[in-house]
Amino acid sequence: MLEILTALLLDAIIGDPRYPYHPAILIGKLISFLEKVIYDKQNARERGTILAFFVIIIVGLSVSLLLALASILGKYVLFAANVFLLYSALAFRCLIDESSSVAQALAEKDIIKARNSLSNIVGRETDRLCDKQIIKASIETVAENSIDGCVAPFFYMLIGAFFGQPALFAWIFKSINTMDSMIGYKNERYEHFGTTGAKLDDIANFIPARIGSWLAIIAGGLCGFNLRNGIDIFLRDRKKHLSPNSAHAESAYCGLLGIELGGGAYRNGIFVEASTIGNPLKEQDIWDIARAHKILNVTASLCGLITLFLWYVS
């Protein structure tokens, strides 16, 4: 548990480390390499399943080998290796920093800079977005990625801790999540090839999305936001997206903030319709991005408190 708590503190204080050999970047390169070798349009679904199998096995073996080598060098080296891997699996501070850059650009009335900053953290096209749409997209990505970048890795760290392998469980999750972000699209190339990766991500995020949404609601209540509306909108709108998970956190955040999220967006030059979530009790403003950050920060703090509690009782 000490390794998990240390990783949470490091991410909160320093943020996600940026360097060419970050484990997530290496997994991305592995997926790209395997895609080039394995992809076949005629047997796309089967080939995508093979890719998913190889990615999970290679990542699992690599993490296990690294930790085995670290254990040979002593308990302190093993502790450091575990902390490094756990810390690298978290990304909530990075999410806050990136969306803060968007807010800063909007505050400076530089919409081009705001669109460019937003493009670093969303998959949609940003070159047509107005101020309000940029604010909405920023809050949506903070809400949705509060699960991928904080709650889900933390959840699998805790599960793994009971088997003595928190880093292994966290990075198997991250490998699945990275596959979904790279090939889990419904377009001509990936509609079938990315099916297995996308389905695995739906399964892996199923419990964390629901836990994370309730943690966000508790966090929002502690921040003094609209707790009653957060609960009501979450219960009403959490199933509005086609994805079984992504609307859960978004509905909690927009309910707490009293704003409307969702709606259509341009992806690959095509406007994709989507349901709206929440009730527009007020217009979105630039400060809503900072309010979303407060919810995420307190959510991460609750994860830390859960770690302390489990450490105490174990």
Buried (B, 14 or more C-beta within 10 A) or exposed (E): BEBBBBBBBBBBEEBBBEEEEEBBEBBBEBBEEBBEEBBEEEBBEBBBBBBBEBBBEBBBEBBBEBBEEBEEEEEEBBBBBBBBBBBBBBBBBBBBBBBBBBBBBBEEEEBEBBBBBBBEBBEBBBEEBEBEBBBBBBBBBBBBBBBBBBBBBBBBBBBBBEEEBBBBBBBBBBBBBBBBBBBBBEEEEBBBBBBBBBBBBBEBBBBBBBBBBBBBBBBBBBBEBBBEBBBBBBEBBBBBBEBBBBBBBBBBBBBBBBBBBBBEBBBEEEEEEBEBBBBEBEEBBBEBBEBBBBBBBBBBBBBBEBBEEBEEEE
